[in-house]
Amino acid sequence: MTQTRQLATIPAVITEHTRFQLEASKLGRDLIFQVTVFEKEERKRKKLFAETQCSDPFHLVIQFIIREAPDFDNLLQRFVNQLEHRGYAPTRMRLRLNERWQDWTPVPYGASPAPGEPSLPLSGADAGDAPEKTAGAGSDKGLKAKGKPAVPGPL
């Protein structure tokens, strides 16, 4: 005799995880995004979701949607990446804990380096000690060896 087992479909439980505000600037305007983060628990797994929107002079509505982030740090990093992709410069943020807004803190992710600063730290050598690039395969042969630059400068 075979037994058939029916699996009861357990609905996902969605609760509010946290709220935060993030200030970003674009085209000389400072905007404050208020984001509510929801936690969805399904089959003993927890995933975070968030969504917010804004408008700017070129677009009626811009939506920022983050789905299935494993933790808050990952969600925040993905949100900052979306902001930067759309041309916003995130500056500071604050969390809402125990029904009160915390102090503003700098955004921990995506802080683009200032002009003139390297985007990645130099490993083991100063910029002056870096080897000079030479003309590689597929480039104009011999231009570097003859003392001419590989890319012609302004005339």
C-alpha positions as CSV (number, residue, x, y, z in Angstrom):
1,M,0.0,0.0,0.0
2,T,1.4,3.3,-1.0
3,Q,0.9,6.4,1.0
4,T,0.6,9.8,-0.7
5,R,1.7,12.7,1.2
6,Q,0.3,16.1,0.5
7,L,2.6,19.0,1.2
8,A,0.8,21.9,2.6
9,T,1.8,25.1,0.9
10,I,3.1,27.4,3.6
11,P,2.6,31.0,2.7
12,A,5.6,33.2,2.9
13,V,5.7,35.5,5.9
14,I,6.6,39.1,5.1
15,T,7.6,41.4,7.9
16,E,9.2,44.8,8.1
17,H,13.0,44.4,8.7
18,T,14.1,48.0,9.0
19,R,13.9,51.5,7.6
20,F,16.7,53.7,6.5
21,Q,17.2,57.1,4.8
22,L,20.0,57.7,2.3
23,E,20.9,61.1,1.0
24,A,22.3,61.4,-2.5
25,S,23.0,64.3,-4.9
26,K,22.6,64.6,-8.6
27,L,22.7,67.6,-10.9
28,G,23.1,69.9,-7.9
29,R,20.0,68.6,-6.0
30,D,20.2,66.7,-2.8
31,L,17.5,64.0,-2.4
32,I,16.7,61.8,0.6
33,F,15.5,58.3,-0.2
34,Q,13.4,56.7,2.4
35,V,13.6,53.0,2.1
36,T,11.6,50.3,4.0
37,V,13.3,46.9,4.0
38,F,11.0,43.8,4.1
39,E,12.0,40.4,5.2
40,K,10.4,37.4,3.5
41,E,10.7,34.1,5.2
42,E,10.0,31.0,3.2
43,R,11.1,27.4,3.9
44,K,13.4,28.5,6.7
45,R,15.2,30.9,4.4
46,K,15.2,34.7,4.9
47,K,15.6,37.1,2.0
48,L,15.4,40.9,2.1
49,F,13.5,43.1,-0.4
50,A,13.4,46.9,-0.7
51,E,12.0,49.4,-3.2
52,T,12.0,53.2,-3.5
53,Q,11.5,55.8,-6.2
54,C,12.2,59.3,-7.1
55,S,12.1,61.7,-10.1
56,D,14.6,64.0,-11.7
57,P,14.4,66.6,-14.5
58,F,14.9,64.0,-17.2
59,H,12.7,61.2,-16.0
60,L,9.2,61.2,-14.5
61,V,9.8,58.3,-12.1
62,I,12.9,56.2,-11.4
63,Q,12.4,53.1,-9.4
64,F,15.1,51.3,-7.4
65,I,14.2,47.7,-6.6
66,I,16.4,45.2,-4.7
67,R,15.2,41.6,-4.6
68,E,16.4,38.6,-2.6
69,A,19.4,40.1,-0.8
70,P,20.8,37.7,1.8
71,D,21.5,40.4,4.4
72,F,21.2,44.1,5.0
73,D,24.8,44.9,4.0
74,N,24.3,43.2,0.6
75,L,21.0,45.0,0.1
76,L,22.6,48.4,1.0
77,Q,25.6,47.8,-1.4
78,R,23.2,46.8,-4.2
79,F,21.1,50.0,-3.6
80,V,24.2,52.2,-3.6
81,N,25.4,50.5,-6.9
82,Q,22.0,51.3,-8.5
83,L,22.2,54.9,-7.3
84,E,25.6,55.3,-8.8
85,H,24.6,53.7,-12.0
86,R,21.8,56.2,-12.4
87,G,24.2,59.1,-11.7
88,Y,23.5,59.8,-8.0
89,A,26.3,60.3,-5.5
90,P,25.4,58.8,-2.2
91,T,26.7,60.9,0.7
92,R,25.2,59.8,4.0
93,M,22.6,57.6,5.6
94,R,20.8,56.8,8.8
95,L,18.8,53.9,10.3
96,R,15.6,53.9,12.2
97,L,15.9,51.9,15.4
98,N,13.4,51.7,18.3
99,E,11.1,54.3,16.7
100,R,13.9,56.9,16.4
101,W,16.2,58.0,13.6
102,Q,19.9,57.5,14.4
103,D,22.6,60.0,13.6
104,W,23.7,60.5,10.0
105,T,26.7,58.5,9.0
106,P,28.8,58.3,5.8
107,V,27.6,55.7,3.2
108,P,29.9,52.7,3.6
109,Y,29.8,51.5,0.0
110,G,30.4,53.0,-3.4
111,A,32.2,56.1,-2.2
112,S,33.9,56.9,-5.5
113,P,37.4,58.2,-5.1
114,A,38.0,61.9,-5.5
115,P,39.4,63.1,-8.9
116,G,43.2,62.3,-9.0
117,E,43.0,59.5,-6.4
118,P,43.5,55.9,-7.5
119,S,40.4,53.7,-7.5
120,L,42.4,50.7,-6.2
121,P,45.4,50.8,-3.9
122,L,48.7,50.3,-5.5
123,S,50.1,46.9,-4.5
124,G,53.7,46.9,-3.5
125,A,54.9,49.7,-5.8
126,D,54.5,53.4,-6.1
127,A,53.0,54.8,-9.2
128,G,56.4,56.0,-10.3
129,D,57.9,52.4,-10.0
130,A,55.2,50.9,-12.3
131,P,56.7,49.5,-15.5
132,E,56.1,51.5,-18.7
133,K,53.7,50.0,-21.1
134,T,55.0,49.1,-24.5
135,A,53.3,48.6,-27.8
136,G,51.7,45.2,-27.8
137,A,50.6,42.8,-30.5
138,G,48.2,44.2,-33.0
139,S,49.4,47.8,-32.5
140,D,51.6,49.9,-34.8
141,K,54.8,47.9,-34.8
142,G,57.9,49.7,-33.8
143,L,56.4,53.1,-33.0
144,K,57.5,52.9,-29.3
145,A,60.9,51.6,-30.2
146,K,61.5,54.6,-32.6
147,G,60.8,57.1,-29.9
148,K,57.3,58.0,-31.2
149,P,54.3,57.7,-29.0
150,A,52.0,54.8,-29.7
151,V,49.0,57.2,-29.8
152,P,49.6,60.5,-31.6
153,G,49.1,63.6,-29.5
154,P,47.4,66.8,-30.5
155,L,48.8,68.5,-33.6
